[in-house]
Amino acid sequence: MRLSLKVVPGASRSGVAGRLGDRVKVKVTEQAEGGKANAAVIAVLAAALGLPRSDLRIVAGGQSPMKVVEIPSLSEDEVFARLADFGV
């Protein structure tokens, strides 16, 4: 399953912040430099989905706030069911 994200680096708190159009909005406290924000995005999503970080990887948008994360271990329905508590 591939999940489209809108990432907001440098936020006051990290977490899944709901939907933004057809994307899931993820806020991270880390700045977008040296891959820090990307690592934080994976950590936030893995925690929200109850998966190890190694089960997720960014497949598009590594240098952009619009990213695509691949989650091969879950179906689309499972991902959105697990993210429902975050307004997704």
Secondary structure, 3 states (H helix, E strand, C coil): CEEEEEEECCCCCCEEEEEECCEEEEECCCCCCCCHHHHHHHHHHHHHHCCCHHHCEEEECCCCCEEEEECCCCCHHHHHHHCHHHCC
